[in-house]
């Protein structure tokens, strides 16, 4: 939405006729303040939308606290929280195992 030079001249001439030479600088100043406030509000709104998205992106790109592990038997890469390998069933670390039936 660009205003051509001819349209700008026509708008200025129309404003000069409607408001007169005394009021025109006052209204131009008010219009400038309004545009500045709109830009500031737009910038704040954009920041409010982009900040949570940036936080989410940073969280997704952050390195894992616990590295993945590799099963020594089948060499599959697994998450750190597995006790048994889901591929071959090999016990990876000490932890709660299946409870024995009976007593």
CNS distance restraints for C-alpha pairs under 8 A (distance, minus, plus):
assign (resid   3 and name CA) (resid   7 and name CA) 6.05 0.50 0.50
assign (resid   3 and name CA) (resid   8 and name CA) 6.32 0.50 0.50
assign (resid   4 and name CA) (resid   8 and name CA) 6.24 0.50 0.50
assign (resid   5 and name CA) (resid   9 and name CA) 6.25 0.50 0.50
assign (resid   6 and name CA) (resid  10 and name CA) 6.21 0.50 0.50
assign (resid   7 and name CA) (resid  11 and name CA) 6.11 0.50 0.50
assign (resid   8 and name CA) (resid  12 and name CA) 6.16 0.50 0.50
assign (resid   9 and name CA) (resid  13 and name CA) 6.11 0.50 0.50
assign (resid  10 and name CA) (resid  14 and name CA) 6.07 0.50 0.50
assign (resid  11 and name CA) (resid  15 and name CA) 6.03 0.50 0.50
assign (resid  12 and name CA) (resid  16 and name CA) 6.04 0.50 0.50
assign (resid  13 and name CA) (resid  17 and name CA) 6.24 0.50 0.50
assign (resid  14 and name CA) (resid  18 and name CA) 6.10 0.50 0.50
assign (resid  15 and name CA) (resid  19 and name CA) 5.82 0.50 0.50
assign (resid  15 and name CA) (resid  20 and name CA) 7.52 0.50 0.50
assign (resid  15 and name CA) (resid  24 and name CA) 7.23 0.50 0.50
assign (resid  16 and name CA) (resid  20 and name CA) 5.07 0.50 0.50
assign (resid  16 and name CA) (resid  21 and name CA) 6.14 0.50 0.50
assign (resid  16 and name CA) (resid  24 and name CA) 6.55 0.50 0.50
assign (resid  19 and name CA) (resid  23 and name CA) 5.68 0.50 0.50
assign (resid  19 and name CA) (resid  24 and name CA) 5.80 0.50 0.50
assign (resid  20 and name CA) (resid  24 and name CA) 6.12 0.50 0.50
assign (resid  21 and name CA) (resid  25 and name CA) 7.55 0.50 0.50
assign (resid  22 and name CA) (resid  26 and name CA) 7.87 0.50 0.50
assign (resid  23 and name CA) (resid  27 and name CA) 6.27 0.50 0.50
assign (resid  24 and name CA) (resid  28 and name CA) 6.06 0.50 0.50
assign (resid  25 and name CA) (resid  29 and name CA) 6.14 0.50 0.50
assign (resid  26 and name CA) (resid  30 and name CA) 6.36 0.50 0.50
assign (resid  27 and name CA) (resid  31 and name CA) 6.04 0.50 0.50
assign (resid  28 and name CA) (resid  32 and name CA) 6.12 0.50 0.50
assign (resid  29 and name CA) (resid  33 and name CA) 6.32 0.50 0.50
assign (resid  30 and name CA) (resid  34 and name CA) 6.18 0.50 0.50
assign (resid  31 and name CA) (resid  35 and name CA) 6.20 0.50 0.50
assign (resid  32 and name CA) (resid  36 and name CA) 6.21 0.50 0.50
assign (resid  33 and name CA) (resid  37 and name CA) 6.18 0.50 0.50
assign (resid  34 and name CA) (resid  38 and name CA) 6.17 0.50 0.50
assign (resid  35 and name CA) (resid  39 and name CA) 6.19 0.50 0.50
assign (resid  36 and name CA) (resid  40 and name CA) 6.22 0.50 0.50
assign (resid  37 and name CA) (resid  41 and name CA) 6.07 0.50 0.50
assign (resid  38 and name CA) (resid  42 and name CA) 6.02 0.50 0.50
assign (resid  39 and name CA) (resid  43 and name CA) 6.08 0.50 0.50
assign (resid  40 and name CA) (resid  44 and name CA) 6.17 0.50 0.50
assign (resid  41 and name CA) (resid  45 and name CA) 6.06 0.50 0.50
assign (resid  42 and name CA) (resid  46 and name CA) 6.10 0.50 0.50
assign (resid  43 and name CA) (resid  47 and name CA) 6.17 0.50 0.50
assign (resid  44 and name CA) (resid  48 and name CA) 6.19 0.50 0.50
assign (resid  45 and name CA) (resid  49 and name CA) 6.37 0.50 0.50
assign (resid  46 and name CA) (resid  50 and name CA) 6.02 0.50 0.50
assign (resid  47 and name CA) (resid  51 and name CA) 5.78 0.50 0.50
assign (resid  48 and name CA) (resid  52 and name CA) 7.27 0.50 0.50
assign (resid  49 and name CA) (resid  53 and name CA) 6.99 0.50 0.50
assign (resid  50 and name CA) (resid  54 and name CA) 6.03 0.50 0.50
assign (resid  51 and name CA) (resid  55 and name CA) 6.14 0.50 0.50
assign (resid  52 and name CA) (resid  56 and name CA) 6.13 0.50 0.50
assign (resid  53 and name CA) (resid  57 and name CA) 6.12 0.50 0.50
assign (resid  54 and name CA) (resid  58 and name CA) 6.04 0.50 0.50
assign (resid  55 and name CA) (resid  59 and name CA) 6.10 0.50 0.50
assign (resid  56 and name CA) (resid  60 and name CA) 6.16 0.50 0.50
assign (resid  57 and name CA) (resid  61 and name CA) 6.09 0.50 0.50
assign (resid  58 and name CA) (resid  62 and name CA) 5.91 0.50 0.50
assign (resid  66 and name CA) (resid  80 and name CA) 6.21 0.50 0.50
assign (resid  67 and name CA) (resid  79 and name CA) 7.50 0.50 0.50
assign (resid  67 and name CA) (resid  80 and name CA) 6.40 0.50 0.50
assign (resid  68 and name CA) (resid  77 and name CA) 6.55 0.50 0.50
assign (resid  68 and name CA) (resid  78 and name CA) 5.64 0.50 0.50
assign (resid  68 and name CA) (resid  79 and name CA) 4.80 0.50 0.50
assign (resid  68 and name CA) (resid  80 and name CA) 5.19 0.50 0.50
assign (resid  69 and name CA) (resid  77 and name CA) 5.74 0.50 0.50
assign (resid  69 and name CA) (resid  78 and name CA) 5.36 0.50 0.50
assign (resid  69 and name CA) (resid  79 and name CA) 6.24 0.50 0.50
assign (resid  69 and name CA) (resid  80 and name CA) 5.87 0.50 0.50
assign (resid  70 and name CA) (resid  75 and name CA) 5.50 0.50 0.50
assign (resid  70 and name CA) (resid  76 and name CA) 5.47 0.50 0.50
assign (resid  70 and name CA) (resid  77 and name CA) 4.46 0.50 0.50
assign (resid  70 and name CA) (resid  78 and name CA) 5.94 0.50 0.50
assign (resid  71 and name CA) (resid  75 and name CA) 4.79 0.50 0.50
assign (resid  71 and name CA) (resid  76 and name CA) 5.43 0.50 0.50
assign (resid  71 and name CA) (resid  77 and name CA) 6.58 0.50 0.50
assign (resid  71 and name CA) (resid  78 and name CA) 7.25 0.50 0.50
assign (resid  71 and name CA) (resid  85 and name CA) 6.57 0.50 0.50
assign (resid  71 and name CA) (resid  90 and name CA) 7.58 0.50 0.50
assign (resid  71 and name CA) (resid  92 and name CA) 6.83 0.50 0.50
assign (resid  73 and name CA) (resid  88 and name CA) 7.65 0.50 0.50
assign (resid  73 and name CA) (resid  90 and name CA) 6.90 0.50 0.50
assign (resid  74 and name CA) (resid  87 and name CA) 7.59 0.50 0.50
assign (resid  74 and name CA) (resid  88 and name CA) 6.61 0.50 0.50
assign (resid  76 and name CA) (resid  87 and name CA) 7.56 0.50 0.50
assign (resid  78 and name CA) (resid  82 and name CA) 7.15 0.50 0.50
assign (resid  78 and name CA) (resid  85 and name CA) 7.59 0.50 0.50
assign (resid  82 and name CA) (resid  92 and name CA) 7.22 0.50 0.50
assign (resid  83 and name CA) (resid  91 and name CA) 6.04 0.50 0.50
assign (resid  83 and name CA) (resid  92 and name CA) 5.22 0.50 0.50
assign (resid  83 and name CA) (resid  93 and name CA) 5.40 0.50 0.50
assign (resid  83 and name CA) (resid  94 and name CA) 7.01 0.50 0.50
assign (resid  83 and name CA) (resid  95 and name CA) 6.55 0.50 0.50
assign (resid  84 and name CA) (resid  89 and name CA) 5.45 0.50 0.50
assign (resid  84 and name CA) (resid  90 and name CA) 5.50 0.50 0.50
assign (resid  84 and name CA) (resid  91 and name CA) 4.45 0.50 0.50
assign (resid  84 and name CA) (resid  92 and name CA) 5.37 0.50 0.50
assign (resid  84 and name CA) (resid  93 and name CA) 7.49 0.50 0.50
assign (resid  85 and name CA) (resid  89 and name CA) 4.76 0.50 0.50
assign (resid  85 and name CA) (resid  90 and name CA) 5.29 0.50 0.50
assign (resid  85 and name CA) (resid  91 and name CA) 6.47 0.50 0.50
assign (resid  85 and name CA) (resid  92 and name CA) 6.59 0.50 0.50
